[in-house]
Amino acid sequence: MKRFLEWRDDWYLGIDVIDQQHLRLVDLVNRIAQSMEAAERQSGAEGASLELMLKLQDETRCHFRDEEAFMHDHDYPAQTSHHREHALLQAELRDLVREIVEEKRVLDFDTLISLKHWLINHVIESDLEIARYLEKR
């Protein structure tokens, strides 16, 4: 079975702790996709998808905290704007989860695609800038 989100080697930052967290986030998105497929096959399995969304929200919060500490420790010059991006991404994810919990939004394939792009864009645009900065130092 093909994974919903395939990790690409050119997304590695070369910062082991952050790369491992990125891999865990990708794995969670894939587990959400698998859970959603299972829920389509059997009614009543939607709770597992929501539980994984809550785990994604928690893992993302921890990842952003660790990434910000790393940027601070390495005097990354764009850490303030990167922090603002983290705050915005966390707010978007928190709102998405809240809307799903309150049944104002359905965890569907379109939502999953949005999550996929949300994660990929942050890694390949913002986080790769950290790696480039470290290479120049």
KEFI-885037 format. One record per residue: residue number from 1; residue in one letter; x, y, z of N, C-alpha, C in turn. Coordinates in steps of 0.1 Angstrom, whole numbers. Example, Ala and Ser with C-alpha at 12.3 -4.5 7.8 and 13.67 -1.06 7.14 Angstrom:
<pts>
@k->1, r->A, nxx->132, nyy->-57, nzz->78, caxx->123, cayy->-45, cazz->78, cxx->132, cyy->-33, czz->78
@k->2, r->S, nxx->128, nyy->-22, nzz->71, caxx->137, cayy->-11, cazz->71, cxx->129, cyy->0, czz->79
</pts>
This chain:
<pts>
@k->1, r->M, nxx->8, nyy->-12, nzz->0, caxx->0, cayy->0, cazz->0, cxx->9, cyy->13, czz->0
@k->2, r->K, nxx->6, nyy->22, nzz->-9, caxx->14, cayy->34, cazz->-10, cxx->10, cyy->43, czz->2
@k->3, r->R, nxx->21, nyy->49, nzz->7, caxx->19, cayy->59, cazz->18, cxx->13, cyy->72, czz->13
@k->4, r->F, nxx->5, nyy->78, nzz->21, caxx->-1, cayy->91, cazz->17, cxx->9, cyy->102, czz->15
@k->5, r->L, nxx->19, nyy->102, nzz->24, caxx->30, cayy->112, cazz->23, cxx->43, cyy->105, czz->24
@k->6, r->E, nxx->51, nyy->106, nzz->13, caxx->64, cayy->100, cazz->12, cxx->75, cyy->110, czz->15
@k->7, r->W, nxx->83, nyy->106, nzz->25, caxx->95, cayy->115, cazz->28, cxx->105, cyy->115, czz->17
@k->8, r->R, nxx->111, nyy->126, nzz->14, caxx->121, cayy->127, cazz->4, cxx->134, cyy->130, czz->11
@k->9, r->D, nxx->145, nyy->124, nzz->6, caxx->158, cayy->126, cazz->12, cxx->163, cyy->140, czz->12
@k->10, r->D, nxx->158, nyy->148, nzz->2, caxx->163, cayy->162, cazz->1, cxx->156, cyy->171, czz->11
@k->11, r->W, nxx->147, nyy->165, nzz->19, caxx->141, cayy->173, cazz->30, cxx->148, cyy->172, czz->43
@k->12, r->Y, nxx->158, nyy->163, nzz->44, caxx->166, cayy->162, cazz->56, cxx->174, cyy->175, czz->58
@k->13, r->L, nxx->174, nyy->180, nzz->70, caxx->182, cayy->192, cazz->74, cxx->196, cyy->189, czz->78
@k->14, r->G, nxx->199, nyy->177, nzz->82, caxx->212, cayy->174, cazz->87, cxx->213, cyy->177, czz->102
@k->15, r->I, nxx->201, nyy->179, nzz->108, caxx->200, cayy->182, cazz->122, cxx->192, cyy->171, czz->128
@k->16, r->D, nxx->199, nyy->161, nzz->134, caxx->193, cayy->148, cazz->137, cxx->180, cyy->149, czz->145
@k->17, r->V, nxx->180, nyy->156, nzz->156, caxx->168, cayy->157, cazz->164, cxx->156, cyy->163, czz->156
@k->18, r->I, nxx->158, nyy->173, nzz->148, caxx->148, cayy->179, cazz->141, cxx->143, cyy->170, czz->129
@k->19, r->D, nxx->153, nyy->163, nzz->123, caxx->149, cayy->154, cazz->112, cxx->141, cyy->143, czz->117
@k->20, r->Q, nxx->145, nyy->137, nzz->129, caxx->137, cayy->126, cazz->135, cxx->123, cyy->131, czz->139
@k->21, r->Q, nxx->121, nyy->143, nzz->143, caxx->108, cayy->148, cazz->146, cxx->100, cyy->150, czz->134
@k->22, r->H, nxx->106, nyy->155, nzz->123, caxx->99, cayy->156, cazz->110, cxx->94, cyy->143, czz->106
@k->23, r->L, nxx->102, nyy->132, nzz->107, caxx->98, cayy->119, cazz->103, cxx->87, cyy->114, czz->111
@k->24, r->R, nxx->86, nyy->117, nzz->124, caxx->75, cayy->113, cazz->132, cxx->62, cyy->121, czz->128
@k->25, r->L, nxx->63, nyy->133, nzz->125, caxx->52, cayy->141, cazz->120, cxx->46, cyy->135, czz->107
@k->26, r->V, nxx->55, nyy->132, nzz->98, caxx->51, cayy->125, cazz->85, cxx->44, cyy->112, czz->88
@k->27, r->D, nxx->50, nyy->104, nzz->97, caxx->44, cayy->91, cazz->101, cxx->30, cyy->93, czz->107
@k->28, r->L, nxx->28, nyy->104, nzz->115, caxx->15, cayy->106, cazz->120, cxx->5, cyy->110, czz->110
@k->29, r->V, nxx->9, nyy->118, nzz->100, caxx->0, cayy->122, cazz->89, cxx->-4, cyy->109, czz->81
@k->30, r->N, nxx->6, nyy->100, nzz->79, caxx->3, cayy->87, cazz->72, cxx->-6, cyy->78, czz->81
@k->31, r->R, nxx->-4, nyy->78, nzz->94, caxx->-13, cayy->70, cazz->102, cxx->-27, cyy->76, czz->103
@k->32, r->I, nxx->-29, nyy->89, nzz->102, caxx->-42, cayy->95, cazz->101, cxx->-49, cyy->91, czz->88
@k->33, r->A, nxx->-41, nyy->91, nzz->77, caxx->-47, cayy->87, cazz->64, cxx->-51, cyy->72, czz->65
@k->34, r->Q, nxx->-43, nyy->64, nzz->71, caxx->-47, cayy->49, cazz->72, cxx->-59, cyy->48, czz->81
@k->35, r->S, nxx->-60, nyy->56, nzz->91, caxx->-71, cayy->55, cazz->100, cxx->-84, cyy->60, czz->93
@k->36, r->M, nxx->-83, nyy->70, nzz->85, caxx->-94, cayy->75, cazz->78, cxx->-99, cyy->64, czz->68
@k->37, r->E, nxx->-90, nyy->57, nzz->61, caxx->-94, cayy->47, cazz->52, cxx->-101, cyy->35, czz->59
@k->38, r->A, nxx->-96, nyy->32, nzz->71, caxx->-102, cayy->22, cazz->79, cxx->-116, cyy->26, czz->84
@k->39, r->A, nxx->-118, nyy->39, nzz->87, caxx->-131, cayy->44, cazz->91, cxx->-141, cyy->43, czz->80
@k->40, r->E, nxx->-136, nyy->45, nzz->68, caxx->-145, cayy->44, cazz->56, cxx->-150, cyy->30, czz->55
@k->41, r->R, nxx->-142, nyy->20, nzz->58, caxx->-146, cayy->6, cazz->56, cxx->-154, cyy->1, czz->68
@k->42, r->Q, nxx->-153, nyy->7, nzz->79, caxx->-161, cayy->2, cazz->91, cxx->-166, cyy->15, czz->99
@k->43, r->S, nxx->-179, nyy->15, nzz->101, caxx->-184, cayy->27, cazz->108, cxx->-179, cyy->26, czz->123
@k->44, r->G, nxx->-179, nyy->38, nzz->128, caxx->-175, cayy->40, cazz->142, cxx->-160, cyy->40, czz->145
@k->45, r->A, nxx->-152, nyy->41, nzz->134, caxx->-137, cayy->41, cazz->136, cxx->-132, cyy->55, czz->135
@k->46, r->E, nxx->-140, nyy->65, nzz->134, caxx->-136, cayy->79, cazz->133, cxx->-128, cyy->84, czz->145
@k->47, r->G, nxx->-131, nyy->78, nzz->156, caxx->-124, cayy->83, cazz->169, cxx->-109, cyy->81, czz->168
@k->48, r->A, nxx->-105, nyy->70, nzz->162, caxx->-90, cayy->68, cazz->161, cxx->-84, cyy->79, czz->153
@k->49, r->S, nxx->-90, nyy->84, nzz->142, caxx->-84, cayy->95, cazz->134, cxx->-83, cyy->107, czz->142
@k->50, r->L, nxx->-94, nyy->110, nzz->150, caxx->-93, cayy->122, cazz->159, cxx->-82, cyy->121, czz->169
@k->51, r->E, nxx->-81, nyy->109, nzz->175, caxx->-70, cayy->107, cazz->185, cxx->-57, cyy->110, czz->179
@k->52, r->L, nxx->-55, nyy->105, nzz->167, caxx->-42, cayy->108, cazz->160, cxx->-40, cyy->122, czz->156
@k->53, r->M, nxx->-51, nyy->129, nzz->153, caxx->-50, cayy->144, cazz->151, cxx->-46, cyy->151, czz->164
@k->54, r->L, nxx->-51, nyy->147, nzz->175, caxx->-47, cayy->153, cazz->188, cxx->-32, cyy->150, czz->191
@k->55, r->K, nxx->-28, nyy->138, nzz->187, caxx->-14, cayy->135, cazz->189, cxx->-5, cyy->143, czz->179
@k->56, r->L, nxx->-10, nyy->145, nzz->167, caxx->-2, cayy->154, cazz->158, cxx->-1, cyy->168, czz->163
@k->57, r->Q, nxx->-12, nyy->173, nzz->169, caxx->-12, cayy->186, cazz->175, cxx->-2, cyy->187, czz->186
@k->58, r->D, nxx->-1, nyy->177, nzz->195, caxx->8, cayy->177, cazz->206, cxx->23, cyy->175, czz->201
@k->59, r->E, nxx->25, nyy->166, nzz->192, caxx->39, cayy->164, cazz->186, cxx->43, cyy->177, czz->179
@k->60, r->T, nxx->34, nyy->184, nzz->172, caxx->38, cayy->196, cazz->165, cxx->42, cyy->207, czz->175
@k->61, r->R, nxx->35, nyy->208, nzz->186, caxx->38, cayy->218, cazz->196, cxx->52, cyy->215, czz->202
@k->62, r->C, nxx->55, nyy->202, nzz->205, caxx->68, cayy->198, cazz->211, cxx->79, cyy->201, czz->200
@k->63, r->H, nxx->76, nyy->197, nzz->188, caxx->86, cayy->199, cazz->177, cxx->90, cyy->214, czz->176
@k->64, r->F, nxx->79, nyy->223, nzz->175, caxx->82, cayy->237, cazz->174, cxx->90, cyy->242, czz->185
@k->65, r->R, nxx->87, nyy->238, nzz->197, caxx->94, cayy->242, cazz->209, cxx->109, cyy->238, czz->208
@k->66, r->D, nxx->111, nyy->226, nzz->204, caxx->125, cayy->221, cazz->203, cxx->133, cyy->229, czz->191
@k->67, r->E, nxx->125, nyy->231, nzz->180, caxx->132, cayy->238, cazz->169, cxx->135, cyy->252, czz->173
@k->68, r->E, nxx->126, nyy->259, nzz->180, caxx->129, cayy->272, cazz->184, cxx->141, cyy->273, czz->194
@k->69, r->A, nxx->142, nyy->263, nzz->203, caxx->153, cayy->263, cazz->212, cxx->166, cyy->261, czz->204
@k->70, r->F, nxx->166, nyy->252, nzz->194, caxx->177, cayy->250, cazz->185, cxx->181, cyy->263, czz->178
@k->71, r->M, nxx->172, nyy->270, nzz->173, caxx->175, cayy->283, cazz->166, cxx->181, cyy->293, czz->175
@k->72, r->H, nxx->175, nyy->293, nzz->187, caxx->181, cayy->303, cazz->197, cxx->195, cyy->299, czz->201
@k->73, r->D, nxx->198, nyy->286, nzz->203, caxx->211, cayy->282, cazz->207, cxx->221, cyy->284, czz->196
@k->74, r->H, nxx->217, nyy->285, nzz->183, caxx->226, cayy->287, cazz->172, cxx->225, cyy->301, czz->166
@k->75, r->D, nxx->219, nyy->310, nzz->174, caxx->218, cayy->324, cazz->169, cxx->212, cyy->326, czz->155
@k->76, r->Y, nxx->202, nyy->318, nzz->152, caxx->196, cayy->319, cazz->139, cxx->189, cyy->333, czz->137
@k->77, r->P, nxx->194, nyy->340, nzz->127, caxx->189, cayy->354, cazz->126, cxx->174, cyy->356, czz->123
@k->78, r->A, nxx->168, nyy->346, nzz->117, caxx->154, cayy->347, cazz->114, cxx->145, cyy->340, czz->124
@k->79, r->Q, nxx->149, nyy->338, nzz->136, caxx->142, cayy->330, cazz->146, cxx->128, cyy->337, czz->150
@k->80, r->T, nxx->128, nyy->351, nzz->149, caxx->116, cayy->357, cazz->153, cxx->105, cyy->355, czz->143
@k->81, r->S, nxx->108, nyy->356, nzz->130, caxx->98, cayy->354, cazz->120, cxx->94, cyy->339, czz->119
@k->82, r->H, nxx->104, nyy->330, nzz->122, caxx->101, cayy->316, cazz->122, cxx->92, cyy->312, czz->134
@k->83, r->H, nxx->94, nyy->319, nzz->145, caxx->85, cayy->317, cazz->157, cxx->71, cyy->321, czz->153
@k->84, r->R, nxx->70, nyy->333, nzz->146, caxx->57, cayy->337, cazz->142, cxx->50, cyy->327, czz->133
@k->85, r->E, nxx->57, nyy->322, nzz->124, caxx->52, cayy->311, cazz->115, cxx->47, cyy->299, czz->123
@k->86, r->H, nxx->55, nyy->295, nzz->133, caxx->51, cayy->284, cazz->142, cxx->38, cyy->287, czz->149
@k->87, r->A, nxx->37, nyy->299, nzz->154, caxx->25, cayy->303, cazz->162, cxx->13, cyy->303, czz->152
@k->88, r->L, nxx->14, nyy->307, nzz->140, caxx->3, cayy->307, cazz->130, cxx->0, cyy->293, czz->127
@k->89, r->L, nxx->10, nyy->284, nzz->124, caxx->7, cayy->270, cazz->121, cxx->0, cyy->263, czz->132
@k->90, r->Q, nxx->5, nyy->266, nzz->145, caxx->-1, cayy->259, cazz->156, cxx->-16, cyy->264, czz->158
@k->91, r->A, nxx->-18, nyy->277, nzz->156, caxx->-32, cayy->282, cazz->157, cxx->-41, cyy->275, czz->146
@k->92, r->E, nxx->-36, nyy->274, nzz->134, caxx->-44, cayy->268, cazz->123, cxx->-47, cyy->253, czz->127
@k->93, r->L, nxx->-37, nyy->246, nzz->132, caxx->-39, cayy->232, cazz->136, cxx->-49, cyy->231, czz->147
@k->94, r->R, nxx->-47, nyy->240, nzz->157, caxx->-56, cayy->240, cazz->169, cxx->-71, cyy->243, czz->165
@k->95, r->D, nxx->-72, nyy->252, nzz->155, caxx->-86, cayy->255, cazz->151, cxx->-92, cyy->244, czz->143
@k->96, r->L, nxx->-83, nyy->237, nzz->135, caxx->-88, cayy->226, cazz->127, cxx->-93, cyy->215, czz->136
@k->97, r->V, nxx->-85, nyy->211, nzz->146, caxx->-88, cayy->201, cazz->156, cxx->-101, cyy->205, czz->163
@k->98, r->R, nxx->-102, nyy->217, nzz->168, caxx->-114, cayy->222, cazz->175, cxx->-126, cyy->220, czz->166
@k->99, r->E, nxx->-125, nyy->224, nzz->154, caxx->-137, cayy->223, cazz->145, cxx->-141, cyy->209, czz->143
@k->100, r->I, nxx->-131, nyy->200, nzz->142, caxx->-135, cayy->186, cazz->140, cxx->-141, cyy->180, czz->153
@k->101, r->V, nxx->-136, nyy->184, nzz->165, caxx->-141, cayy->179, cazz->177, cxx->-156, cyy->185, czz->179
@k->102, r->E, nxx->-158, nyy->197, nzz->175, caxx->-171, cayy->203, cazz->176, cxx->-180, cyy->199, czz->165
@k->103, r->E, nxx->-175, nyy->191, nzz->156, caxx->-183, cayy->186, cazz->144, cxx->-187, cyy->197, czz->135
@k->104, r->K, nxx->-179, nyy->208, nzz->134, caxx->-182, cayy->219, cazz->125, cxx->-174, cyy->216, czz->112
@k->105, r->R, nxx->-165, nyy->207, nzz->113, caxx->-157, cayy->203, cazz->101, cxx->-155, cyy->188, czz->101
@k->106, r->V, nxx->-154, nyy->182, nzz->90, caxx->-152, cayy->168, cazz->89, cxx->-137, cyy->165, czz->85
@k->107, r->L, nxx->-132, nyy->155, nzz->92, caxx->-118, cayy->151, cazz->88, cxx->-119, cyy->143, czz->76
@k->108, r->D, nxx->-117, nyy->149, nzz->64, caxx->-119, cayy->143, cazz->52, cxx->-106, cyy->143, czz->44
@k->109, r->F, nxx->-106, nyy->138, nzz->31, caxx->-94, cayy->138, cazz->23, cxx->-89, cyy->152, czz->20
@k->110, r->D, nxx->-98, nyy->161, nzz->18, caxx->-93, cayy->175, cazz->15, cxx->-86, cyy->181, czz->27
@k->111, r->T, nxx->-91, nyy->178, nzz->39, caxx->-84, cayy->183, cazz->51, cxx->-70, cyy->176, czz->52
@k->112, r->L, nxx->-70, nyy->163, nzz->49, caxx->-57, cayy->156, cazz->50, cxx->-47, cyy->161, czz->40
@k->113, r->I, nxx->-52, nyy->165, nzz->28, caxx->-43, cayy->171, cazz->18, cxx->-38, cyy->184, czz->23
@k->114, r->S, nxx->-46, nyy->192, nzz->30, caxx->-42, cayy->205, cazz->35, cxx->-31, cyy->203, czz->46
@k->115, r->L, nxx->-33, nyy->192, nzz->54, caxx->-23, cayy->189, cazz->64, cxx->-9, cyy->185, czz->58
@k->116, r->K, nxx->-11, nyy->177, nzz->47, caxx->1, cayy->173, cazz->40, cxx->9, cyy->185, czz->35
@k->117, r->H, nxx->2, nyy->194, nzz->28, caxx->9, cayy->206, cazz->23, cxx->14, cyy->215, czz->34
@k->118, r->W, nxx->7, nyy->216, nzz->45, caxx->10, cayy->224, cazz->57, cxx->24, cyy->220, czz->62
@k->119, r->L, nxx->26, nyy->206, nzz->63, caxx->38, cayy->201, cazz->68, cxx->49, cyy->202, czz->58
@k->120, r->I, nxx->47, nyy->198, nzz->46, caxx->57, cayy->198, cazz->36, cxx->62, cyy->213, czz->34
@k->121, r->N, nxx->53, nyy->222, nzz->32, caxx->57, cayy->236, cazz->30, cxx->66, cyy->241, czz->41
@k->122, r->H, nxx->62, nyy->238, nzz->53, caxx->70, cayy->243, cazz->64, cxx->84, cyy->237, czz->64
@k->123, r->V, nxx->85, nyy->224, nzz->62, caxx->98, cayy->218, cazz->62, cxx->107, cyy->223, czz->50
@k->124, r->I, nxx->102, nyy->223, nzz->38, caxx->110, cayy->226, cazz->26, cxx->112, cyy->241, czz->24
@k->125, r->E, nxx->104, nyy->249, nzz->30, caxx->106, cayy->263, cazz->28, cxx->113, cyy->269, czz->40
@k->126, r->S, nxx->107, nyy->268, nzz->52, caxx->112, cayy->275, cazz->64, cxx->124, cyy->268, czz->71
@k->127, r->D, nxx->122, nyy->255, nzz->73, caxx->132, cayy->247, cazz->80, cxx->145, cyy->245, czz->73
@k->128, r->L, nxx->144, nyy->244, nzz->60, caxx->156, cayy->242, cazz->52, cxx->165, cyy->255, czz->52
@k->129, r->E, nxx->159, nyy->266, nzz->55, caxx->166, cayy->278, cazz->57, cxx->176, cyy->277, czz->69
@k->130, r->I, nxx->171, nyy->271, nzz->79, caxx->179, cayy->269, cazz->91, cxx->192, cyy->261, czz->87
@k->131, r->A, nxx->190, nyy->250, nzz->80, caxx->201, cayy->242, cazz->75, cxx->211, cyy->250, czz->67
@k->132, r->R, nxx->206, nyy->258, nzz->58, caxx->214, cayy->266, cazz->49, cxx->222, cyy->276, czz->58
@k->133, r->Y, nxx->216, nyy->282, nzz->68, caxx->223, cayy->291, cazz->76, cxx->234, cyy->284, czz->84
@k->134, r->L, nxx->232, nyy->272, nzz->89, caxx->242, cayy->264, cazz->96, cxx->254, cyy->261, czz->87
@k->135, r->E, nxx->251, nyy->257, nzz->74, caxx->261, cayy->254, cazz->64, cxx->270, cyy->266, czz->62
@k->136, r->K, nxx->265, nyy->278, nzz->62, caxx->273, cayy->290, cazz->59, cxx->282, cyy->293, czz->71
@k->137, r->R, nxx->277, nyy->290, nzz->83, caxx->285, cayy->293, cazz->95, cxx->297, cyy->284, czz->95
</pts>
